[in-house]
Amino acid sequence: MIKIKIEFLGGAHEVGKSGFLLDGRVALDYGVKIGMEEPEYLPSLKIDAVLLSHAHLDHCGSIPVLFNKGHPKTIATPETLDLSKMLLMDSYKVSLKQGYKPPYRKQNIKKAFARFDPIEYNEQRNVAGFNVEYFDAGHIPGSSGILLNKEGKRIFYTGDINLSSTYLLNGATLPKKTDVLIMESTYGNREHPPREEEEKRFVDAVNEGLEKGEKILLPCFAVGRSQEVLLMLNKYRYKKIAIDGMIKQSSEIILYYKKNIRNYQNLKSILDRVTWVRGTRARDEAIDTKNIFVTTSGMMTGGPIVYLLEKMRNDNIRIIFTGYLVEDTPGRRLFETGIFSNDEDEFPIDAPMFRFDFSAHAGQSELLDIVRRLNPKKVFVVHGDDTDKFADLISDEFKDVDVEAPEIGDVATI
């Protein structure tokens, strides 16, 4: 019986910095941990390929580090590769602006782009002895679960996954069965509130703010969340909307690959009628004339949202978060303390603040359903803050499944 070695380089007992090495040759993702004072990168290795699940930096941000020692291919869906280009270039620029140098050169990013190798959903490819197939993960545009088959042993890596359809995307598709499951567990310790109820609360909060004459600030992730929020705003026919930051570029990429998104026409419609902010002058004009601002960054670590807060902190504003806030990020600190602080400034914000759960991750019951449907013999629980607890839950639910919550540096042979 064939043996496969799995090394857990990152993304174990933590959310972020995902990186799992198979037989020393193929990596499943190669990310960076963000939200810290200084990002944490994965090590420089000489490998054959990265099988990239999606474009978020906690899954792709360390790929340029690999070009210190080699020139691996990065295999992913076309939209993932285009979105990764955008985010990797921006990440490098932000790093230098904030005064720390990543452990790679800008030339490494360009070398990585030259080795990007697109694969479509349900296409099969041989990579370093593994037969590889990509499945739609329903998380962000282009996101994938990855099935690897080596001499009949089947390994499925969920990446970040969502079984439920949203305005932007269809829910994930899964293979029929697998022997080994490497699964995310971001929400392994809780359920999401019913989407319809959360959407109603969101709309009520926006309406209440507008009725009070408040400007609505919606800090969003550029890829996925901002487009989902725009589709909601389009549904309820809100006007005087400005969008800012990388949302423009990411939306153009997402619209280009329209076959893998839902409601293409609705997304195009809202993008055609919002105001695209370009530069400081236009931003100041938007502050005077618009009342809803959808802008990066979602955790307030940088981007136009910081400028808007500084300019509007004494105005009548309302701040609505729609995504996960990592501990010790400016967004999390603001939400919990009412004080905005980053490396450059600190000031109080006296404004109503709200947080809604429009997560693109599977909740606890959906994660258990993935285990049920794939019926694996072995499960590795990764990408979560409470991986041990979720591993125990799987063990309680599925008595015949061997479950493990590995730590960084662990090596398993399957």
C-alpha positions as CSV (number, residue, x, y, z in Angstrom):
1,M,0.0,0.0,0.0
2,I,1.3,3.4,-1.0
3,K,2.3,5.9,1.8
4,I,2.0,9.6,1.4
5,K,3.7,12.1,3.8
6,I,1.8,15.3,4.8
7,E,3.7,18.1,6.5
8,F,1.7,20.8,8.3
9,L,3.7,24.0,7.7
10,G,1.0,26.5,8.6
11,G,-2.8,26.8,9.0
12,A,-2.8,24.3,11.9
13,H,-4.4,25.5,15.2
14,E,-4.8,28.9,13.5
15,V,-6.7,30.8,10.9
16,G,-4.3,31.9,8.2
17,K,-0.9,31.0,6.7
18,S,-2.3,27.8,5.2
19,G,0.4,25.5,3.8
20,F,0.4,21.7,3.6
21,L,3.2,19.8,1.9
22,L,2.6,16.4,0.2
23,D,5.6,14.1,-0.2
24,G,7.9,17.1,-0.1
25,R,7.0,18.1,-3.6
26,V,3.5,19.5,-3.8
27,A,2.0,22.2,-1.5
28,L,-1.7,22.7,-0.9
29,D,-1.8,26.5,-0.6
30,Y,1.1,28.7,0.6
31,G,-0.2,31.6,2.5
32,V,0.8,34.4,4.9
33,K,-0.7,35.3,8.3
34,I,-2.0,38.8,8.2
35,G,-3.6,41.0,10.9
36,M,-0.4,40.8,12.9
37,E,2.0,43.8,13.5
38,E,4.1,42.2,10.8
39,P,3.0,39.3,8.5
40,E,4.2,35.8,9.2
41,Y,5.4,34.0,6.0
42,L,6.0,30.3,5.3
43,P,9.5,29.0,4.7
44,S,11.4,29.0,1.5
45,L,11.4,25.5,0.0
46,K,12.3,23.9,-3.3
47,I,9.1,22.1,-4.5
48,D,7.4,21.2,-7.8
49,A,4.0,22.9,-7.5
50,V,1.5,24.8,-5.4
51,L,-2.1,23.7,-5.7
52,L,-3.8,26.9,-4.8
53,S,-7.4,26.8,-3.5
54,H,-8.2,30.5,-3.8
55,A,-6.8,34.0,-4.0
56,H,-7.0,35.2,-0.4
57,L,-3.6,36.2,1.0
58,D,-3.7,33.7,3.9
59,H,-3.6,31.0,1.2
60,C,-1.4,32.6,-1.6
61,G,0.7,35.3,0.1
62,S,3.9,33.2,0.6
63,I,4.1,31.9,-2.9
64,P,6.8,34.4,-3.9
65,V,8.9,33.1,-1.0
66,L,9.3,29.8,-2.9
67,F,11.1,31.6,-5.7
68,N,14.1,32.2,-3.4
69,K,15.0,28.5,-4.0
70,G,13.0,27.3,-7.0
71,H,10.4,27.9,-9.6
72,P,7.3,25.9,-8.8
73,K,4.1,26.1,-10.9
74,T,1.0,27.5,-9.2
75,I,-2.0,25.7,-10.4
76,A,-5.5,27.2,-9.8
77,T,-8.6,28.4,-11.7
78,P,-8.1,31.3,-14.0
79,E,-10.0,33.8,-11.8
80,T,-7.9,32.7,-8.8
81,L,-4.7,33.4,-10.6
82,D,-5.8,36.8,-11.8
83,L,-7.1,37.8,-8.4
84,S,-3.9,36.5,-6.8
85,K,-1.8,38.7,-9.1
86,M,-3.8,41.7,-7.9
87,L,-3.5,40.9,-4.2
88,L,0.1,39.8,-4.3
89,M,1.2,43.1,-5.9
90,D,-0.9,45.1,-3.5
91,S,0.5,43.2,-0.5
92,Y,4.1,43.9,-1.5
93,K,3.3,47.6,-2.0
94,V,1.5,47.8,1.4
95,S,4.4,46.0,3.1
96,L,7.0,48.6,1.9
97,K,4.6,51.5,2.8
98,Q,4.2,50.2,6.3
99,G,8.0,49.9,6.8
100,Y,8.7,46.1,6.6
101,K,10.3,44.2,3.8
102,P,8.8,40.8,2.9
103,P,11.3,37.8,2.7
104,Y,11.3,38.0,-1.1
105,R,12.0,40.5,-3.9
106,K,9.5,42.1,-6.2
107,Q,11.1,40.1,-9.0
108,N,9.9,36.9,-7.2
109,I,6.3,38.0,-7.8
110,K,6.9,38.4,-11.5
111,K,8.6,35.0,-11.6
112,A,5.6,33.5,-9.8
113,F,3.2,35.0,-12.3
114,A,5.2,33.4,-15.2
115,R,4.7,30.0,-13.6
116,F,0.9,30.4,-13.1
117,D,-0.9,27.5,-14.7
118,P,-4.7,27.6,-15.0
119,I,-7.0,24.7,-14.5
120,E,-10.8,24.6,-14.9
121,Y,-13.3,23.0,-12.5
122,N,-13.6,19.2,-13.1
123,E,-10.5,19.2,-15.3
124,Q,-8.0,16.5,-14.3
125,R,-4.2,17.1,-14.3
126,N,-1.1,15.0,-13.4
127,V,1.1,16.9,-10.9
128,A,4.2,15.2,-9.5
129,G,2.6,11.8,-9.5
130,F,-0.8,13.0,-8.2
131,N,-3.9,13.0,-10.3
132,V,-5.5,16.4,-9.5
133,E,-9.1,17.6,-9.9
134,Y,-10.6,21.0,-8.9
135,F,-14.1,21.4,-7.5
136,D,-16.1,24.7,-7.0
137,A,-15.7,25.6,-3.3
138,G,-18.4,28.3,-3.2
139,H,-16.2,30.6,-1.0
140,I,-15.1,33.4,-3.4
141,P,-15.0,33.5,-7.2
142,G,-12.6,30.9,-8.4
143,S,-12.3,29.1,-5.0
144,S,-11.7,25.4,-5.2
145,G,-11.7,22.2,-3.2
146,I,-8.9,20.0,-4.5
147,L,-9.0,16.2,-5.0
148,L,-5.7,14.3,-5.2
149,N,-5.5,10.7,-6.2
150,K,-2.3,8.7,-6.0
151,E,-2.5,5.0,-6.9
152,G,-6.1,4.8,-5.7
153,K,-5.6,6.8,-2.4
154,R,-7.9,9.8,-2.5
155,I,-7.2,13.0,-0.6
156,F,-9.6,15.9,-0.6
157,Y,-8.6,19.4,0.6
158,T,-11.5,21.7,1.2
159,G,-9.6,25.0,1.1
160,D,-12.2,27.5,2.4
161,I,-15.6,26.2,1.6
162,N,-19.2,27.1,1.7
163,L,-22.1,24.7,0.9
164,S,-24.8,27.4,0.8
165,S,-25.5,29.6,-2.2
166,T,-25.2,33.3,-1.9
167,Y,-26.2,36.2,-4.3
168,L,-22.7,36.0,-5.8
169,L,-22.0,32.2,-5.9
170,N,-23.5,28.8,-6.0
171,G,-22.7,26.5,-3.1
172,A,-19.8,24.1,-3.2
173,T,-19.7,20.8,-5.1
174,L,-17.9,17.8,-3.7
175,P,-16.4,14.6,-5.0
176,K,-18.3,11.4,-4.3
177,K,-15.9,9.9,-1.7
178,T,-12.5,10.3,-0.3
179,D,-10.1,8.4,1.9
180,V,-8.4,11.4,3.6
181,L,-10.1,14.7,4.2
182,I,-8.1,17.9,5.1
183,M,-10.8,20.3,6.1
184,E,-11.1,23.9,7.2
185,S,-12.9,24.6,10.5
186,T,-13.1,28.4,10.7
187,Y,-16.7,28.1,12.0
188,G,-16.3,24.6,13.4
189,N,-17.4,26.0,16.9
190,R,-20.6,27.7,15.9
191,E,-23.4,28.1,13.4
192,H,-24.2,31.1,11.2
193,P,-27.5,32.9,11.9
194,P,-30.2,32.3,9.3
195,R,-29.2,34.3,6.2
196,E,-32.7,35.9,5.7
197,E,-32.7,37.2,9.3
198,E,-29.2,38.6,9.1
199,E,-30.0,40.3,5.8
200,K,-33.1,41.9,7.3
201,R,-31.1,43.2,10.3
202,F,-28.5,44.6,7.9
203,V,-31.2,46.4,5.8
204,D,-32.8,47.7,9.0
205,A,-29.5,49.1,10.1
206,V,-28.8,50.8,6.8
207,N,-32.3,52.3,6.6
208,E,-32.2,53.5,10.2
209,G,-28.9,55.2,9.5
210,L,-30.1,56.9,6.3
211,E,-33.3,58.1,8.1
212,K,-31.1,59.7,10.7
213,G,-29.0,61.4,8.1
214,E,-25.9,59.3,8.7
215,K,-23.3,58.4,6.2
216,I,-23.0,54.6,6.0
217,L,-19.4,53.2,6.0
218,L,-19.2,49.6,4.9
219,P,-15.5,48.3,5.1
220,C,-15.3,45.1,3.0
221,F,-12.9,42.6,1.7
222,A,-12.1,43.5,-1.9
223,V,-12.7,39.9,-3.2
224,G,-16.1,38.3,-2.7
225,R,-17.6,40.2,0.2
226,S,-17.7,43.6,-1.4
227,Q,-19.5,42.1,-4.5
228,E,-22.0,40.3,-2.2
229,V,-22.7,43.5,-0.3
230,L,-23.2,45.4,-3.6
231,L,-25.7,42.7,-4.8
232,M,-27.7,43.2,-1.5
233,L,-27.6,47.0,-2.0
234,N,-28.8,46.5,-5.5
235,K,-31.7,44.3,-4.4
236,Y,-33.0,47.0,-2.1
237,R,-32.4,49.8,-4.7
238,Y,-30.1,52.0,-2.6
239,K,-28.7,55.0,-4.3
240,K,-25.8,57.5,-3.8
241,I,-23.3,54.6,-3.4
242,A,-19.6,55.1,-3.8
243,I,-17.1,52.2,-4.0
244,D,-13.4,52.7,-3.4
245,G,-10.1,50.8,-3.2
246,M,-9.4,47.4,-5.0
247,I,-13.1,46.7,-5.2
248,K,-13.1,48.2,-8.8
249,Q,-10.3,46.0,-10.1
250,S,-11.5,42.8,-8.3
251,S,-15.0,43.4,-9.6
252,E,-13.8,43.7,-13.2
253,I,-11.9,40.4,-12.9
254,I,-15.0,38.7,-11.4
255,L,-17.3,40.0,-14.1
256,Y,-14.9,38.8,-16.8
257,Y,-15.3,35.2,-15.5
258,K,-19.0,35.5,-15.5
259,K,-19.8,31.8,-16.1
260,N,-18.9,30.9,-12.5
261,I,-21.0,33.5,-10.7
262,R,-24.7,33.9,-10.1
263,N,-26.6,37.1,-10.9
264,Y,-24.0,38.4,-13.4
265,Q,-26.5,40.9,-14.7
266,N,-27.4,42.3,-11.3
267,L,-23.8,42.7,-10.4
268,K,-23.1,44.5,-13.6
269,S,-26.1,46.7,-13.0
270,I,-25.0,47.9,-9.6
271,L,-21.5,48.4,-10.8
272,D,-22.7,50.5,-13.7
273,R,-24.7,52.9,-11.4
274,V,-22.4,53.4,-8.4
275,T,-19.7,56.1,-8.3
276,W,-16.2,54.7,-8.8
277,V,-13.8,56.8,-6.6
278,R,-10.4,57.4,-8.1
279,G,-8.0,59.4,-6.0
280,T,-8.2,61.8,-3.1
281,R,-10.0,64.6,-4.9
282,A,-12.8,62.3,-6.0
283,R,-12.9,60.8,-2.5
284,D,-13.5,64.2,-1.0
285,E,-16.3,64.9,-3.5
286,A,-17.9,61.6,-2.7
287,I,-17.9,62.5,1.1
288,D,-20.0,65.6,0.2
289,T,-22.4,63.9,-2.3
290,K,-22.8,60.2,-1.4
291,N,-24.3,58.4,1.6
292,I,-23.1,54.8,1.3
293,F,-19.4,53.9,1.0
294,V,-18.3,50.4,0.2
295,T,-14.6,50.3,0.6
296,T,-11.5,48.4,1.5
297,S,-10.1,47.2,3.8
298,G,-12.5,45.0,5.6
299,M,-10.4,45.0,8.8
300,M,-9.3,48.6,8.5
301,T,-5.7,47.6,8.2
302,G,-5.3,50.2,5.4
303,G,-6.9,51.4,2.2
304,P,-9.5,54.2,1.7
305,I,-11.5,53.3,4.8
306,V,-8.7,54.8,7.0
307,Y,-8.9,58.1,5.0
308,L,-12.7,58.2,5.3
309,L,-12.5,57.6,9.0
310,E,-10.0,60.4,9.5
311,K,-12.0,62.8,7.4
312,M,-15.5,61.9,8.7
313,R,-14.7,61.1,12.4
314,N,-16.6,64.1,13.6
315,D,-19.5,63.7,11.1
316,N,-22.7,61.9,11.5
317,I,-21.6,58.4,10.4
318,R,-22.6,54.7,11.0
319,I,-20.1,51.8,10.6
320,I,-21.3,48.4,9.5
321,F,-18.9,45.5,9.4
322,T,-20.0,42.5,7.3
323,G,-17.1,40.1,7.8
324,Y,-14.6,38.4,10.2
325,L,-12.5,40.7,12.3
326,V,-9.1,39.2,13.3
327,E,-8.0,39.9,16.8
328,D,-5.7,43.0,17.2
329,T,-6.6,44.5,13.9
330,P,-7.7,48.1,13.8
331,G,-11.3,47.1,12.8
332,R,-11.6,44.7,15.8
333,R,-10.1,47.3,18.2
334,L,-12.5,49.9,16.9
335,F,-15.5,47.7,17.2
336,E,-14.7,46.6,20.8
337,T,-13.3,49.9,22.2
338,G,-14.6,52.8,20.0
339,I,-11.0,53.8,19.3
340,F,-9.4,53.6,15.9
341,S,-5.6,53.0,16.2
342,N,-2.9,52.0,13.7
343,D,0.8,52.6,13.4
344,E,0.3,56.2,12.4
345,D,-2.7,57.5,14.4
346,E,-5.2,57.0,17.2
347,F,-8.5,58.7,17.7
348,P,-12.0,57.9,19.2
349,I,-15.0,57.3,16.9
350,D,-18.3,58.3,18.4
351,A,-20.6,56.4,16.0
352,P,-23.1,53.5,16.1
353,M,-21.3,50.3,14.9
354,F,-22.8,47.0,13.8
355,R,-21.4,43.7,12.8
356,F,-23.2,41.1,10.6
357,D,-22.4,37.6,9.7
358,F,-22.3,37.2,5.9
359,S,-19.5,34.7,6.1
360,A,-18.5,32.7,3.0
361,H,-17.4,29.8,5.2
362,A,-19.4,26.7,6.1
363,G,-20.9,26.7,9.6
364,Q,-20.6,23.8,12.0
365,S,-23.5,21.7,10.7
366,E,-22.3,22.1,7.1
367,L,-18.8,21.1,8.0
368,L,-20.2,17.9,9.6
369,D,-22.3,17.4,6.5
370,I,-19.1,17.4,4.4
371,V,-17.6,14.7,6.5
372,R,-20.9,12.7,6.2
373,R,-21.0,13.0,2.5
374,L,-17.4,12.2,1.8
375,N,-17.2,9.4,4.3
376,P,-13.4,9.5,4.9
377,K,-11.4,7.1,6.9
378,K,-9.1,9.9,8.2
379,V,-9.8,13.6,8.8
380,F,-7.2,16.4,9.5
381,V,-8.9,19.5,11.0
382,V,-7.1,22.7,10.0
383,H,-7.7,26.5,9.5
384,G,-9.5,27.1,12.8
385,D,-9.0,28.6,16.3
386,D,-10.7,25.6,18.0
387,T,-9.5,22.7,15.9
388,D,-9.2,20.3,18.9
389,K,-12.8,20.9,19.9
390,F,-14.1,20.4,16.3
391,A,-12.0,17.3,16.0
392,D,-13.7,15.9,19.1
393,L,-17.1,16.8,17.7
394,I,-16.3,14.8,14.5
395,S,-15.2,11.9,16.6
396,D,-18.4,11.9,18.6
397,E,-20.5,12.1,15.5
398,F,-18.6,9.6,13.4
399,K,-17.2,6.8,15.5
400,D,-15.4,5.0,12.7
401,V,-13.4,8.0,11.5
402,D,-9.9,8.7,12.7
403,V,-9.6,12.4,13.4
404,E,-6.6,14.6,14.2
405,A,-6.1,18.3,14.8
406,P,-2.4,18.7,13.8
407,E,-0.1,21.4,15.0
408,I,2.4,23.4,13.0
409,G,5.4,21.2,12.3
410,D,3.6,17.9,12.6
411,V,4.2,15.2,10.0
412,A,1.7,12.5,9.2
413,T,2.0,9.4,7.0
414,I,-1.2,8.2,5.4
